[in-house]
Amino acid sequence: MSTFNIGDAIYQLVFLALLVFVIYFIVAFFRSNKKRKTQLDRIEQKIQDVEERLNKH
């Protein structure tokens, strides 16, 4: 017959929370990289536009 042990429950909750945090940080990392890449692409396009305007004059 098994008994409910509060220590085991806390242990499982801590590692479940750890797993959730790891997954969250991985997803946040990839989202941040995607956002940074799109921002850099926009900046690069603006620089190219400015260079084209300077070369025309």
C-alpha positions in Angstrom: 0.0 0.0 0.0 1.4 3.4 -1.0 1.2 6.5 1.0 1.1 10.1 -0.1 4.4 11.8 0.6 4.4 15.6 0.6 8.2 15.6 -0.1 7.7 13.6 -3.3 4.9 16.0 -4.5 7.1 19.0 -3.9 10.0 17.4 -5.7 7.8 16.6 -8.7 6.3 20.1 -8.8 9.8 21.7 -8.6 11.1 19.6 -11.6 7.8 20.3 -13.5 8.3 24.0 -13.0 12.0 23.7 -14.0 10.9 21.9 -17.2 8.3 24.6 -18.0 10.9 27.3 -17.4 13.4 25.6 -19.7 10.8 25.3 -22.5 9.8 28.9 -22.0 13.3 30.2 -22.2 14.0 28.2 -25.4 10.9 29.6 -27.0 11.7 33.1 -25.9 15.3 32.8 -27.2 14.1 31.8 -30.7 11.4 34.5 -30.7 14.0 37.1 -29.7 16.3 35.9 -32.5 13.6 36.1 -35.0 12.6 39.6 -33.9 16.2 40.7 -33.9 16.7 39.4 -37.5 13.6 41.2 -38.8 14.8 44.4 -37.1 18.2 44.1 -38.7 16.6 43.4 -42.1 14.6 46.6 -41.8 17.7 48.6 -40.8 19.6 47.1 -43.7 16.9 48.1 -46.1 16.9 51.7 -44.7 20.6 51.9 -45.1 20.4 50.7 -48.7 17.7 53.3 -49.4 19.8 56.1 -48.0 22.8 54.9 -50.0 20.7 54.9 -53.2 19.6 58.5 -52.5 23.2 59.6 -51.9 24.4 58.0 -55.1 21.7 59.7 -57.2 22.9 63.2 -56.1 
